[in-house]
């Protein structure tokens, strides 16, 4: 593998890990929110 690809692959890996963390965080918050709120849609409209 050429040396010039190393930083690109490292960036892609970091990007994928970061996206996974963000998606996991959002999903976990959504699950927690729905468990603790009786009307998640109304609360969501208040946030937006």
N, C-alpha and C positions, 0 to 999 in steps of 0.2 A: 504494500500500500504506500502511495507517495506521502511524503511528509506534509504536504500542503493540505491534505484531507483531515489531518488530526484535529486542528481547531474547529473545523466545520462539524465533524462528528461529535466532538465534545460539546459544542453549542447545541446541536440537535438533541443530544442526550439530556443536557440540562433543561432544555425547553420542554421535552416530553415529561421529565420528572416534575417540573414546575406545573405544567398543565394538569398532570395527575393529582398533584397536591391540591391545586385550586378546585378541581372537579370533586375530589373527595371531601374537601372542606365544605363546598356548597351543598353537596348531597347530604352530608352529616347534619349541617345546619337545617336543611329542609326537613329531614326526618325528625330532628329534635323539635323544630317549630311546629310541625303538624301534630306531634305528640302532646305539646303543651298549649296549643291554641285550639279553641273550639271551632273558629272560623278562619282558617289560614288565608282564604281568598280576600276577606275583608281586611285583614291585617296587611296583606301584600299590597292592596290598593292604597292603604294609608302610607306605606313606605314609598310607593311610587307617586 
